[in-house]
Amino acid sequence: MSFRTIEWRDDKVVMIDQTRLPGEEVYVEYVDYKSVAEAIRGMVIRGAPAIGVAAAMGVALGAREIIADTHESFLQQLNNVCEVLARTRPTAVNLFWAIERMKRVAEANRDRTLDQLRTILKEEAIRIEEEDLALCKAIGRHGAELIPAGATILTHCNAGGLATAGYGTALGVIRAAHEAGKNIQVFADETRPWLQGARLTAWELMKDGIPVTLIADNMAGFFMKRGEISCCVVGADRIAANGDTANKIGTYSVAVLAKENNIPFYVAAPTTTLDLSLASGDEIPIEERHAREVTHLHGFPVAPEGIRVRNPAFDVTPAGYIAGIITEKGVVRGDYRQGLRALVEP
């Protein structure tokens, strides 16, 4: 990878500003947790695994800001930091997983001094970043086995290095297949309204020298019907116990088209994206964002002023449309309820 999505450097959190891509490759430094929360909310960093890493690092920055004389006061203030970060975006479960992990580490180290505890939290956030990179590479290895030689893969949104600590989930599969010499190429659909496919996925793949073709969202069915798509691989923001999967808005449409055209549709995600507390996708909270994201493009109006707008950021693809869920522990097919639970049970 020729870029870093997020890292802890010189006691600062450094992120590539994804709102500036592909025009500018700009890195922003953050020294306090509130600015990290705003970066998550404002899409400077996005993608479920990446915002999990960002939240963990935000907790570590918040711990450094706390002024306390007792562990009780420290942990109470740390909980307030966590609540601010948890309110940023509701759908991606990795955000909440990372925050809860940081809270557990803080509780487990109450016997340490407060300065030691701050260092432990920083080290844990860095560990979460390192683990995510390893998870994505494992996802890539398992997923590459599903990709035929010479395949053309359709992907939606950005589930690449920019959506993770590095390498990617869906793009991790694509990168691994490319590295294995499978002579693949990629169709990236633009992914309105934030254009993550056009701005981010296309940028990543071109930097890595992986052949990529950009298409508008409403072109996917055309190319599927013509036999030009071999398979689809997407990421995920939350996966329910039955395999229903929330991902960027428009994913469900791609899955329906894939099923109609007998094209395998795969989801690639780490087990940290599983939320087995939810029986089905009907229970996944769906973030709705500002109307301006739909009515304007780079600040220019593309719709009549005052028009009513709905702007859900995610949709849910029912498990029946998914040919396999690719995780760092292997590929789950068929009975997702049993298969997903087996991945996380000791």
N, C-alpha and C positions, 0 to 999 in steps of 0.2 A: 504494500500500500504506500502511495506517495503522499499521503496526508494523514493527519490525526484528527479524529472527530472530537475527542475530549481527552484531556490528561491533566494530572496534578503536576504542576511545574513551579518550583520556587515558591511553594506555599500559596499558590494561586491556582484556580481552575481555569484552564484555557480551552476554549471551544472554537471550532470553525463556525462562522456565522452562515448558516444555511439559507438565510433569507437573501444573502448577497450573491449566491451561486446561480448560474455559472459565470456571471460576469466578473466577479471579484472573489479571490480566495483570501478572505480576511479572518484573522484569528483575534478573538476578544478575550481579555483577562477579567476574571471575577474574583473579588476578595471578600464578598459577604453573601450570606445565604439568600437574602431578599432579591438580589440581582440575579442569582441563579434561578430562583423561582420565576422571575419575570422572563428570563431567557427560555425557560420551558414553556411558559404560557404563550410567549410571543413567537414560538417556532424557530428561534435561533438554533435550538437543538430539538430534534423530534425523532420518532421511531421508538417503539416500546423499550427495547434493551438500552438504548442510549439515554433515554430520560430516566431510566432506573439508575444508571451510573451517575448521571448528573444530580439526581436527588440525593444519592449517598454522599457525593462530594459536597453538596449543599449542606447536608447535616454536619459534615466535618468542619466546614467553614463556620456554621452556626455555633458549634461547640467551642470554637476558638474565640467567638465574640462574647460568650457568656461570662458574666461576672458573678461569682458565687463563692460563699464561704463553706457551704455544706454540700454533700452529695444530693440531699433531698432537693435543695434549691437548684442545683445544676440539672438534675434529671427533670424537674418540673419545667425549667426554661427550655431544655432540649426538646421536651414534648411540644412546646409551643412552636419551636422551629420546625418540627416535623409536620405539625398541622398546617403551617403556611405552605410548605412544599407539597403536601398532599392535596391541597385545594387547587393546584395548578391545572391539572387535566384529569378527567374522571375515568376514561375508558381503559387506558393501558395499565394492566395489572402489575407490570414490572416496577412501576413507580412506587406502588404501595408495598410490594415485596421488599424492595431495597430499603425503604424507610423502616419497615418493621424489623429487618435484619439489623440495621444500625441501632435501633432501640434495644434489641435483645443483647447486642454486644455491650452497650452501655450498662445495662442492668447486670450483666454477668461479671462486670469488672468494677463493682462498687467498692471493692477492697483496695483499689489503686488510688493514688493521689489524683487530684483533678487534672494536673498537668499530664500525668501518665495517661489518663482517660482520653484527653484530647488527642494525644499521639496515637493511641490505640484506634480511635475512630477514624483518624486520617489514614492509617494503615489499612483498615478494613475497607474504606472506600476505594483505595488503590487496588486492593485484592479483588473487589467486585469487578472493577474494570478488567483486570488481568484474566479473571475467570471467564468473563464474557467473550473475550477474544478466543480463548481455548474452546469454549462451547460452540462458537460459530464455525471454527475450523472442523470440529467433529460433525456438526450438522452438514457441512459441505462434503465431507467424506462419505457420509451415509447417503446423501441426496444424489451425489454424482453417479452412484451405481444405478439410479433410476433413469438417467438421461441417456438416450440412444446416441450412438455416434452420428454426427451430421445433423443433430436435432436443431430445430428452430424453436426457441423457448419464448413464450409471452410472459412478461411480468408486469405487475400493476403497482403503482406508487414507487416508493424506494425502501427496499429492505436490504440495503447494502451496508458498506462500512459506515456511511453517514447515519444510519439508523441504529448502529450498534457501537461498541467500543472499537470495532475494526472488523474487516472481512465481510460481515453480513450474514443474514439468514438465507433469504431467497437468492440474493446475489452471492452468498457463500457457496450455495449449490452450483450456481453458474460458474463462479471462479474455479471451483474444484474440478468441474467437468472440463473447463478450458485448460486447466493445468494438466489434466490427464490426457490431453491431446485428442479430445473427442470431436474437434472441428465443429463446434457449435456456433450458432449466431442467436441474437436476441432481438425480439420486438419489445420495445418499451412504449406503453401507452402513456399519454401526457399526464393524466390524473388531475383533472380539474377538481376544485378551483385553485389549489396551491401549485399545480404543475410539478409535483415531485418527480414524476417520471421523466418529463422533459428537462427540467432544470438539474435534477440530482442523479437519477439513474443513468441517463445518457452521458452525463459528465463523468461519472465514476467509470463506466465501462469503456468510454473512449480513452480515459487516462490509462487504463489497464490494457488497452489494445485488443479488447474483445469486440468483435463485429456487432454493431447495434443499429437498428433501424427504429426511428421514432414514428409513431402513428397517433392520430387523435383517438380519444376514448371510443368514439362511435364507429371506429373502423375494425374493431376486433372481430366481430361476427363475419365481416366480409372476407378477411384473410383466413379465418377458420374454415369457412365453407369452401374456399378454394383449395384447401389442403395444405396451406403454407405454414400452419402452426402444428408442431409435434406434441407439445405439452405446455402447461401453464405452471409456474411456480411463484407463489406470493408469500409474504410474511404474515404476521399476526400480532394483534395488540392484546387479545385475551381469548383463551380457548376454554369453553365450558366443559363440564364433565362428560357430556355426550358427544363431544367433538365439534359442536357448533363453534364457529370462529368469527370473531370480530376483526375486521381489517379496514383499511382505508375505503371510504365510500366509493362504490363502483366495483368492488371486488365480487360482490354477489352476482352482478350482471355478467361479469367475465365467467364465473363458475357455471351459470345457467347456459351460457353460450357454449362453453366447453362440453358440458354434458350432452347438449343437443347434437353436437358434432363429434361425439365419441372421442374426445380428447382428454387425457388424464389431467386432473387439476390437483396440484400438490400444495400443501401448506408447510412452510419451514419455520420452526420456532424453537427456542430453548424451553426446557421444562419450567423455567421461571415464568413463562407466559401462561402456563396452565392455571386455571382457577376452578378447581374441582369442588369448591363450595357452591358453585352455581350448577343447577341441574341441566340447564339448557341455555342457548343463546338469548332466549326471551328475557333473561334476567340480567344481561350485560348492560350496564349504563352506557348510553350513547351521547357523546358530547355534541352539542349544537353550537356553532360558532357564528361570528358576526356576519350580518347580511352583506357588508361591504366586500367580503371575500368573493362573493358571487357577482355583485353588481359592478365591480371595478377590476381592472387588470392593470397592474403596475401603476395604480393611481388614476387611470383613465376610465371613465364610465362606459360600460358596455350594455347597460340596461336603462330603461326609463326611470327618472327620479321618482321615488315614492313607491316603486313596485314592491309588492309583498314577496318575501323571500323565505325559503326554508334552507338551512345549511347544516345538515347532519354531517359530522366529520368521518363517521364510520358506518358500515352496515354489517350484517351478520350473515354468513354463508352457512346454511344447514349442513350438517355432517354428511348427508346423503350425496352431496355434490363433490365431496372431497375423496380423491383416490388414495391419499395417504398423508399422514402428518409426520414430517421429518423432524426428529429431535436429535440432540447430541447423544442420546442413548439408543438410537435406532429409529426405524420407521414403523409407525402404527397404522394398521389397516383394519377395516371391517368393524369389529365391536370396539368402538372407541372408548366406551365407558369402562370396559374391563382393561383394555390395552393401555389407556392413559394412566389409570390408577396404578397399574403394575409398574409404570416407570418411576413413580414417586414413593411407593410403599417400600419399606426396608425388607 
